[in-house]
Amino acid sequence: MIDALVAAGRRLADAGISPGTSGNLSVRDGARILITGTGADLGRLSSESIAVLDSTGTHLSGPRPSKEVAVHLAMYARNPGHTATVHVHSPHAVAVACLPPWSFASAVAPLTPYFVMRVGQAPLIPYRAPGDAELGALLTAHPHPFRAALLANHGQVTSGPDLDDALVAAVELEQACRISLLTDGRRPRLLDDDAIEELTNRSGTTWDSPVGDTSGTMFTR
């Protein structure tokens, strides 16, 4: 598990979506959670960079864990079948997280089939300071199902059945945010509801927000 986290951190750094010492990774291994330590450089992880927690987030061993433990616990609570969570401050995702969301259910519109298949809807979660435990509570309380979210003015978080799946979702969400910014203000053509239904049925992702319905665009703090 530790070797997988080290390799995953290198992949994120190589993809350019984990700048500096920002971001954190975790995997759930039975009753334990392995998470990167606070201030860890994801591109230079080692066994000494990984903290071990119990299922409630209590620190068992290793370095001081990332301050975003509450975010990771919330994603596992939302998606009990998932065993990995990725949180990064990728630049395009952060940029979109500073803008009004496309809808309440998804901050990013259904612009590409790959976003719908690999990520699904990704809501914008109201701002709380990094490390604030309330951020986990807000993730847990959101009424729509999701396996990825944008954290307002902060970054993105994804989870998956395994670490590779969570990584793929993080990279795809960054790409979807980049495309969203490139098409902003140009009346882009979105996938229609029939196309979205076919894609989500095929991939097992979720999309609750009808393309023609933008009534949920108001962002309430």
C-alpha positions as CSV (number, residue, x, y, z in Angstrom):
1,M,0.0,0.0,0.0
2,I,2.8,2.4,0.8
3,D,4.6,1.7,-2.4
4,A,1.3,2.4,-4.3
5,L,0.9,5.8,-2.5
6,V,4.5,6.7,-3.4
7,A,3.9,5.8,-7.1
8,A,0.6,7.7,-7.1
9,G,2.2,10.8,-5.7
10,R,4.8,10.7,-8.4
11,R,2.2,10.3,-11.1
12,L,0.3,13.4,-9.8
13,A,3.5,15.5,-9.7
14,D,4.5,14.4,-13.2
15,A,1.0,15.3,-14.4
16,G,1.5,18.8,-13.1
17,I,-1.5,18.8,-10.9
18,S,0.2,18.7,-7.5
19,P,2.2,21.9,-7.1
20,G,4.8,22.2,-4.3
21,T,3.9,20.5,-1.1
22,S,0.2,20.9,-1.6
23,G,-2.3,18.0,-1.8
24,N,-2.6,14.7,0.0
25,L,-3.4,11.1,-0.8
26,S,-4.9,8.2,1.3
27,V,-5.9,4.6,0.9
28,R,-8.2,2.6,3.2
29,D,-6.7,-0.8,4.1
30,G,-9.3,-2.7,6.2
31,A,-9.6,-0.8,9.5
32,R,-6.6,1.4,8.8
33,I,-6.2,4.5,6.6
34,L,-2.8,5.3,5.2
35,I,-2.4,9.0,4.5
36,T,0.4,11.3,3.4
37,G,1.9,13.4,6.2
38,T,1.4,17.1,6.5
39,G,3.5,19.2,4.2
40,A,4.6,16.1,2.1
41,D,5.8,16.7,-1.4
42,L,3.7,14.2,-3.4
43,G,6.5,13.8,-6.0
44,R,9.0,12.8,-3.4
45,L,7.1,10.5,-1.0
46,S,8.7,7.6,0.9
47,S,7.7,5.2,3.6
48,E,8.6,7.9,6.2
49,S,6.0,10.3,4.6
50,I,3.0,8.0,5.3
51,A,0.9,8.2,8.5
52,V,-1.3,5.4,9.7
53,L,-4.8,6.2,11.2
54,D,-7.6,4.1,12.5
55,S,-11.0,4.2,10.8
56,T,-12.1,7.2,12.9
57,G,-9.0,9.2,12.0
58,T,-7.1,8.7,15.2
59,H,-3.3,8.9,14.5
60,L,-1.6,5.5,15.2
61,S,1.9,5.9,13.8
62,G,4.1,7.7,11.3
63,P,4.4,11.5,10.8
64,R,1.7,14.0,11.6
65,P,-1.0,13.3,9.1
66,S,-2.3,15.8,6.6
67,K,-4.6,18.4,8.1
68,E,-7.3,17.4,5.6
69,V,-8.1,14.1,7.4
70,A,-11.7,15.2,7.7
71,V,-12.0,15.5,3.9
72,H,-10.7,12.0,3.4
73,L,-13.0,10.5,6.1
74,A,-15.9,12.3,4.5
75,M,-15.3,10.8,1.1
76,Y,-15.0,7.3,2.5
77,A,-18.2,7.8,4.5
78,R,-20.0,9.0,1.3
79,N,-18.7,6.1,-0.8
80,P,-18.3,3.0,1.4
81,G,-17.0,0.9,-1.5
82,H,-14.1,3.3,-2.2
83,T,-10.6,2.6,-0.9
84,A,-8.7,5.7,-2.1
85,T,-9.0,9.5,-2.0
86,V,-7.0,12.1,-3.8
87,H,-7.0,15.8,-2.9
88,V,-4.9,18.3,-5.0
89,H,-4.8,22.0,-5.7
90,S,-4.6,21.6,-9.4
91,P,-4.6,25.0,-11.1
92,H,-7.6,24.7,-13.4
93,A,-9.7,23.1,-10.8
94,V,-8.8,25.9,-8.3
95,A,-9.7,28.5,-11.0
96,V,-13.2,26.9,-11.5
97,A,-13.6,26.6,-7.8
98,C,-13.3,30.4,-7.6
99,L,-16.3,30.8,-10.0
100,P,-20.1,30.3,-9.7
101,P,-21.0,26.6,-10.2
102,W,-22.7,25.4,-13.3
103,S,-25.4,23.9,-11.1
104,F,-25.9,22.9,-7.5
105,A,-25.2,19.2,-8.4
106,S,-22.1,19.9,-10.5
107,A,-19.8,22.9,-10.6
108,V,-18.7,21.7,-14.0
109,A,-21.0,21.3,-17.0
110,P,-21.2,18.0,-19.0
111,L,-18.9,19.1,-21.7
112,T,-17.2,15.8,-22.6
113,P,-18.1,12.1,-22.3
114,Y,-14.9,11.4,-20.4
115,F,-15.8,13.8,-17.6
116,V,-19.2,12.2,-17.3
117,M,-17.8,8.6,-17.4
118,R,-14.7,9.0,-15.3
119,V,-15.9,11.6,-12.8
120,G,-19.6,12.3,-13.0
121,Q,-21.2,15.3,-11.3
122,A,-18.8,17.3,-9.1
123,P,-20.5,19.8,-6.8
124,L,-18.9,23.0,-5.4
125,I,-18.5,22.7,-1.6
126,P,-18.7,26.0,0.3
127,Y,-15.4,27.5,1.4
128,R,-13.9,26.7,4.7
129,A,-10.3,27.2,5.7
130,P,-7.9,24.4,4.8
131,G,-7.9,21.9,7.6
132,D,-11.2,23.0,9.0
133,A,-13.1,19.9,10.2
134,E,-16.4,21.5,9.0
135,L,-15.2,21.0,5.4
136,G,-15.7,17.2,6.0
137,A,-19.1,17.9,7.4
138,L,-20.1,19.9,4.3
139,L,-18.9,17.1,2.0
140,T,-20.9,14.5,4.1
141,A,-24.1,16.6,4.1
142,H,-24.3,17.4,0.4
143,P,-27.6,15.8,-0.8
144,H,-26.4,14.6,-4.3
145,P,-24.3,11.5,-4.8
146,F,-20.8,12.2,-6.1
147,R,-17.3,10.8,-6.1
148,A,-15.6,14.1,-6.9
149,A,-16.0,17.7,-5.7
150,L,-14.5,21.1,-6.0
151,L,-13.7,22.9,-2.7
152,A,-14.5,26.6,-3.2
153,N,-11.3,28.7,-3.7
154,H,-9.2,25.7,-2.6
155,G,-8.9,22.6,-4.9
156,Q,-10.5,19.3,-5.8
157,V,-11.1,15.9,-4.2
158,T,-11.9,12.6,-5.8
159,S,-12.3,9.0,-4.5
160,G,-12.4,5.7,-6.2
161,P,-12.7,1.9,-5.7
162,D,-8.9,1.8,-5.9
163,L,-6.1,4.3,-6.1
164,D,-5.7,4.2,-9.9
165,D,-9.4,5.0,-10.3
166,A,-9.2,8.0,-7.9
167,L,-6.1,9.2,-9.8
168,V,-7.8,9.0,-13.2
169,A,-10.8,10.9,-11.8
170,A,-8.5,13.7,-10.5
171,V,-6.7,14.1,-13.8
172,E,-9.9,14.0,-15.7
173,L,-11.6,16.6,-13.4
174,E,-8.6,18.9,-13.9
175,Q,-9.0,18.5,-17.7
176,A,-12.7,19.1,-17.5
177,C,-12.1,22.3,-15.6
178,R,-9.5,23.4,-18.2
179,I,-12.0,22.9,-21.0
180,S,-14.6,24.7,-19.0
181,L,-12.4,27.7,-18.7
182,L,-11.4,27.6,-22.4
183,T,-15.1,27.6,-23.4
184,D,-16.4,30.1,-20.8
185,G,-18.6,32.7,-22.3
186,R,-18.8,31.0,-25.7
187,R,-22.1,29.1,-25.3
188,P,-20.5,25.7,-25.5
189,R,-22.6,22.7,-26.7
190,L,-23.2,20.4,-23.8
191,L,-24.0,16.7,-23.9
192,D,-27.8,16.2,-23.8
193,D,-29.7,14.2,-21.2
194,D,-29.9,11.1,-23.3
195,A,-26.2,11.0,-24.0
196,I,-25.5,11.5,-20.3
197,E,-27.9,8.7,-19.3
198,E,-26.2,6.3,-21.7
199,L,-22.7,7.3,-20.4
200,T,-23.6,7.0,-16.7
201,N,-25.3,3.7,-17.2
202,R,-22.2,2.4,-19.0
203,S,-19.7,3.6,-16.5
204,G,-21.6,3.6,-13.1
205,T,-21.1,7.3,-12.5
206,T,-23.9,9.6,-11.4
207,W,-25.5,12.7,-13.0
208,D,-28.6,14.2,-11.3
209,S,-28.7,17.7,-12.8
210,P,-30.7,18.0,-16.1
211,V,-28.8,19.8,-18.8
212,G,-31.7,22.2,-19.4
213,D,-32.0,23.0,-15.7
214,T,-29.8,25.7,-14.3
215,S,-32.0,26.6,-11.3
216,G,-29.4,25.3,-8.9
217,T,-26.7,27.7,-9.9
218,M,-27.1,29.8,-6.8
219,F,-24.3,29.1,-4.4
220,T,-25.3,29.3,-0.8
221,R,-22.7,29.7,2.0
